[in-house]
């Protein structure tokens, strides 16, 4: 009988393990983003990793909803792993916060899941960090959302980025005035979402379409810039009344420009995330060299009505994995705090007692119970510790490069080296 071969464990396709240094970098960036959101008065919420499949069907745009992992529970209910957070938070707001006066400012940082059946190498689990501002509408609310996105990206350390601002209302106005078959409308929306300018031009050549509307469909996704973008949109006003529907976006841009963010903002009437989902502002963030937006969102005033709780809302989500790539490409990955010390000694009780005292004094300490001398120094080097310490009786003693005890830390214990000499560029040992 052949012996059983040991099972070689593998990570499922589209999922990955995140190890020590990268995990610490991600944790640092999430902490920076969450601190900004908290400083703006946004409170954390957590939702279940699964939702009723019907909940997602009610609120999520088709492509994302179709990407959800689905499963039956023991009761026979059809559930789905959340593919994003906006709909779960809308469901939470409509059910748990229905009697609570708003507006509600909420934040989250969590994993989402999307199935990609045929594309190897495409992530099926990723992390979103974002906010939802529920119960407020108008340019002031939109401006707050955009400013919060800017503050978050800068707190993460991103040096070079552009915020794209668009609106769903202009294309909607065009389509309503154009009329025509539903299939044509759906094809035009799909072409706009994919920025397929060739297909837009083909569809705009519809024989019964007014020439002014044809020109508006073709020119609209090409309009971008600052103040001149609104002037370009105004030129199409005869065809689509887009000057009126763009007023809210114009005011949002004006305030952002007045606050000094004009060089970070690009008005882009070609942004079209989902016409059925968004009802006004659409926002995306881009970093040089990254082919996809690293953040996106906008205004979705109709979503909560689907759950019986009408309320205006806007928000955005930052894709943590994309943000980490952008930070690395800009040499702006977070600086990780070093380990202050590896602590050794021959007597376990003495080592644990000393470690407690060091941690109470603010030190980050890794234990190496039983190790002394050069073995202790090697372990300190292996883990990037600033100090190698050894316990001798009641004393905590620094160890030199040869593994010999050098001098006692003394009593009271000093501040950790990362707060004192190491932070000033001193030699670690």
Secondary structure, 3 states (H helix, E strand, C coil): CCCCCCCCCCCCCCCCCCCHHHHHHHHHHHHHHHHHHHHCCCEECCCCCEEEHHHHHHHCCHHHHHCCCEEECCCCCEEEECCCCHHHHHHHHHHHCCCCCCCEEEEEEEEEECCCCCCCCCCCEEEEEEEEEECCCCHHHHHHHHHHHHHHHHHHCCCCCEEEEEECHHHHHHHHHHCCCHHHHHHHHHHHHCCCHHHHHHHHCCCCCCHHHHHHHHHHCCCEECHHHHHHHHCCHHHHCHHHHCHHHHHHHHHHHHCCCHHHEEEECCCCCCCCCCCCEEEEEECCCCCCCCEEEEECCCHHHHHCCCCCEEEEEEEHHHHHHHHHHCCCCCCCCCCCEEEEECCHHHHHHHHHHHHHCCCCEEEEECCCHHHHHHHHHHCCCCEEEEEECCEEEEECCCCCEEEECCCCCCCCHHHCCHHHCCCCC
